[in-house]
Amino acid sequence: MGIYSDVALVMNAKGMECLNAQLEKLDKNLRDSVLEFLDWADEEAESASEWLLCWRDIKWYGDDAIDALIGILYAMPEAYYKFRRVEETGDSEYYGELCGEFNVIAIHRLQWKDLTAAPAPTTYSLRPPVITSEDVADMLGMTVAQAITARASSSAWWPPLGRPSQTSSAACEDTTMTHEEYLELSRTDDGIEAFHMYYSQFVTPYVKELVRARIGEDRIRASKDMHFNDIPLKLWDELIPCVRHDISVRNEDINGTRCVSMCECVCTMKTAAHIIRNSFND
């Protein structure tokens, strides 16, 4: 849970010289953390005189490496760099005055939906990549036969491989909470409770057991943070390709679209961890 952002940083040659000079002044461990964070950028581009890094769907707070990098930018002449951050809420943050070869712009769009129109049939070509039973068996330490049985009998929210759900929409029609309803409830009621109510709809047995196996009960039990923010984000991000299909299928039932963000996948997995942690007290 938290606010995710898209972030872009552009520096010219003088900016990179300043960056290296400031890195030399840092403690070795912190310097290594900043360098590792720079290596984790989702996109990188380089021209004759400038360097661009871009991070997607990242929590831009609560991290020593990010704080150190921002401190370096504050100490750098603004003509040497350009920094742009856009939150999922639409808020933006801008530093630096570099006008060069990379033009970074923020684009915000409004979308509308006709609630009276019947949704168009979904073709299999629009599905995200499917996780096979062999993948499940490998990740959960079971035989392929056990994985097939588990997937076929787990939940009406989770259709077996290669077959669209015939019952999920009807079975859950009266109990689903749309994203718009979730946002409204979180403004007027307990935001934490609304968060878990909404994202628990996407927690299939497969997602829960994947989190149990890959994040681990010991790590979940040891977490002191109600949102599991003390478990490295990288561990959650590595599981996104494994859960995106199941979450997108359920999202089509609830919100009429198979599009799901990295943030929504992480929130679903953290809700699964919340369910697992609560089971320890049962």
Secondary structure by P-SEA (a helix, b strand, c coil): ccbbbbbbbbbcaaaaaaaaaaaaaccaaaaaaaaaaaaaccbbbbcccbbbbbbccccccccaaaaaaaaaaaacccccbbbbbbccccbbbbbbbccccbbbbbbbbbbbbcccccccccccccccccccaaaaaaaacccaaaaaaaaaccccccccccccccccccccccccccaaaaaaaaacccaaaaaaaaccccccaaaaaaaaccccaaaaaaccccccccccaaaaaaaccccaaaaaaaaaaccccccccaaaaaaaaaaaaaaaaaaaac
